[in-house]
Amino acid sequence: MPITKIKKSPISDGVSRRFFKALDWLQSLGLINSLEDFCNEYGLSSPRYREMRLTYGIAVTPGRMSRYKNIEIEALYYLAINFPVSSDWLLTGRGEMKRLYEI
């Protein structure tokens, strides 16, 4: 079976950076307590996201590359559906981070 090689993608890098920026924003607003709490609440792997945060978060570790290249679609879904984060901004970077309407 051939090995799937994951290429570095500016699109997925941008989505990952916006994901962690949104989490930090929600934490500053007191809407989530921590990355760990967010992961536990929605059944996501907190070790995966802690590692990814070192590469894509606001306070990155220079030269650090995560073994994980993409945010899981479930994590993006939970962020966009349960919090005032614009899914358009999260996926494309267009517009404002804060969703202007309630679902």
Rosetta blueprint (number, residue, H / E / L):
1 M L
2 P L
3 I L
4 T L
5 K L
6 I L
7 K L
8 K L
9 S L
10 P H
11 I H
12 S H
13 D H
14 G H
15 V H
16 S H
17 R H
18 R H
19 F H
20 F H
21 K H
22 A H
23 L H
24 D H
25 W H
26 L H
27 Q H
28 S H
29 L L
30 G L
31 L L
32 I L
33 N L
34 S L
35 L H
36 E H
37 D H
38 F H
39 C H
40 N H
41 E H
42 Y H
43 G L
44 L L
45 S L
46 S H
47 P H
48 R H
49 Y H
50 R H
51 E H
52 M H
53 R H
54 L H
55 T H
56 Y H
57 G L
58 I L
59 A L
60 V L
61 T L
62 P L
63 G L
64 R L
65 M L
66 S L
67 R L
68 Y L
69 K L
70 N L
71 I L
72 E L
73 I H
74 E H
75 A H
76 L H
77 Y H
78 Y H
79 L H
80 A H
81 I H
82 N H
83 F L
84 P L
85 V E
86 S L
87 S H
88 D H
89 W H
90 L H
91 L H
92 T H
93 G L
94 R L
95 G L
96 E L
97 M L
98 K E
99 R L
100 L L
101 Y L
102 E L
103 I L
